[in-house]
């Protein structure tokens, strides 16, 4: 498969797998809500790691969003060298913390014995992809400095073109190997989520959302049922039957 | 005898100054860019070069088709627009001028440039009308002649301290130079030595193309003005030959530069 085709197809395949997997897992677990809570806590125990891990990962992930969605604002910010150094320095430290604390988590994960061998294996695959994405991102930051600036004019248009459904991948496909590895492993991390125990967290989210939206609907249905039984509108149409 | 020699020398100098001030010489030395001459369009120049010069000359006589010098005075603009877009239609319609040209040039018909918009054709005609083919674009000037101000202007453009006219991103977003410390990006190659590697003319051509051809419609739009291109070239030259920065513009010195750097050209 050509390099450019990978950059066109893989992101969509990854998100399709995430969506389809999440929906399928939700249907499979729908009738066993009691098991969901137990599996959720097991998944959380497998992935949560230390507080440093959670916060540093959150910072690194959310730090990518403005760079990819608002590249002009980032370029304006970076136009002053001191601000550029501060931004890059902050996220570099966060990424270093994420890599170190993530390594500790992976080490613990390898020694963990879960209820399902397959689920444990998929959790490890997920963490491995995540670590590849983190480490490659960190090395890119060192090897090709000021990624927040050049990423705003190379990767941001690529991501925007994916969101528009008209992928323009020429330049993303020509990026250095480490940058391509960072991009593709990030999508791989998303793609394997439904096959890990993390999917129960997704199912929990979907279950919660459905429950939350169905509750007012059920209440409205009950109210209508009560009103109908009280007023018996059938009598208006078939009075002789009373 | 000494006085006579001095008089002759002064006369020659005065004559030289007078000759250099004549319109013909001024024409030969004309330079233009998008900033100083609004009628001069680099895009029109490029289109003229790619579409017209294979068959036409400008002021050098008949090639395959007629000499285009003065064509905007010989023909009406409306007719020229029709002819450029579809000479075959005009010939078929029996237009006398088109028929005369057809027979004069061995019944060789000009291609119908239907893909060019009215604006593009008008820009080419404006370019011809102002004597565009005789105008040397400002970016073709040798960077050795740059003043300290032009080099500084190039430095500011390189680092994004001054915006580029057409909204392109500053070079330092992806590139660095030795003199800039950590300011430049690390994605693209270090440009400290680029002037030595490309030399003046090739670097001029290089700067005319946008770095990012992956963006749709980028190649069709303007990228750098000729003045910006020259300033960047001058800055890059000053980075390649830093010892000459202080005396930039004083005298040409490419061979000397090579000696200063103590190396052979690559």
Boltz contact constraints between the chains, C-beta under 6 A:
constraints:
  - contact:
      token1: [A, 79]
      token2: [B, 160]
      max_distance: 6.0
  - contact:
      token1: [A, 81]
      token2: [B, 183]
      max_distance: 6.0
  - contact:
      token1: [A, 144]
      token2: [B, 186]
      max_distance: 6.0
  - contact:
      token1: [A, 144]
      token2: [B, 187]
      max_distance: 6.0
  - contact:
      token1: [A, 145]
      token2: [B, 186]
      max_distance: 6.0
  - contact:
      token1: [A, 146]
      token2: [B, 185]
      max_distance: 6.0
  - contact:
      token1: [A, 149]
      token2: [B, 173]
      max_distance: 6.0
  - contact:
      token1: [A, 149]
      token2: [B, 185]
      max_distance: 6.0
  - contact:
      token1: [A, 150]
      token2: [B, 173]
      max_distance: 6.0
  - contact:
      token1: [A, 150]
      token2: [B, 174]
      max_distance: 6.0
  - contact:
      token1: [A, 150]
      token2: [B, 185]
      max_distance: 6.0
  - contact:
      token1: [A, 150]
      token2: [B, 187]
      max_distance: 6.0
  - contact:
      token1: [A, 153]
      token2: [B, 169]
      max_distance: 6.0
  - contact:
      token1: [A, 170]
      token2: [B, 214]
      max_distance: 6.0
  - contact:
      token1: [A, 171]
      token2: [B, 214]
      max_distance: 6.0
